[in-house]
């Protein structure tokens, strides 16, 4: 989960917010705004070397979901 948290932290205007967010908590409900989520998606696309499809974009709801996406890509 460390890599997923790193991607989220680097996308936040106020990275300290992530210290209060659990792995399964909905990021938008925890205070992550739409601009930050867009930055997160762009960073993930860069990391994966490909665009995220619509299903993957809609699934970027929690740290665990991001870790799953990264882990599934590595497998």
Rosetta blueprint (number, residue, H / E / L):
1 X L
2 X H
3 X H
4 X H
5 X H
6 X H
7 X H
8 X H
9 X H
10 X H
11 X H
12 X L
13 X L
14 X L
15 X H
16 X H
17 X H
18 X H
19 X H
20 X H
21 X L
22 X L
23 X L
24 X L
25 X L
26 X L
27 X L
28 X L
29 X L
30 X L
31 X L
32 X L
33 X L
34 X H
35 X H
36 X H
37 X H
38 X H
39 X H
40 X H
41 X H
42 X H
43 X H
44 X H
45 X H
46 X H
47 X H
48 X H
49 X L
50 X L
51 X L
52 X L
53 X L
54 X H
55 X H
56 X H
57 X H
58 X H
59 X L
60 X L
61 X L
62 X L
63 X H
64 X H
65 X H
66 X H
67 X H
68 X H
69 X H
70 X H
71 X H
72 X H
73 X H
74 X H
75 X L
